[in-house]
């Protein structure tokens, strides 16, 4: 019977992702911690090994196969939830400087516990996405900002681009039906270039997946991001 680690390595190979066996073992260890914590706290609806391997771990690692993450960047994982995509990316590339951002402290407590258990280092920041992008210690400081299963693409532009430096990029995980035209307009207002959609396939999957990459081409105007809650109610 194929183990979680073996299946993860095989899936990564099919997606042309370089993954060290020790990193795959560490990712399985994180998954077991997530399963355990999920018994007492609602972190994810997907805990079964096979499905979680695809929709959480391989999906989070997709930027590595697409050449969108080198492994030495400062990365803000905004609305990280249970740690996706930031934790799999950090485990696979420990040289990343990751900042996990979430509006719920209990999620960050779990991530901090997992980091300590796995011998990894990262920052955890308890803020809403809009507030994170406005704070001077985080505004336009990151090479990459990521978001997975958080909001529509136009809204994500206002969550992510303010914390990305000029020359960096926002990476958004999306399914079919991307609001590309509206997102292009939002990105332009926030200092971003055109939306670059990168398709990829997960092993054994039937769905079309996309990574939307938006390069930061100029500084974000001081008016953005708007106050917490406004971007979701009134997307640009």
Secondary structure, DSSP 8 states (H G I E B T S, - for coil): ---HHHHHHHHHHHTT----HHHHHHHHHHHHHHHHHHTTS---S--SHHHHIIIIIIHHHHHHHTT---S-SEEEEET-TTTTTHHHHHHH-TTSEEEEEES-HHHHHHHHHHHHHHT---EEEE--HHHHHHSTTTTT-EEEEEEESSS-HHHHHHHHGGGEEEEEEEEEEE-SS--HHHHHHHHHHTTB---EEEEE--TT--S-EEEEEEEB-S---TT-S-STTHHHHS--
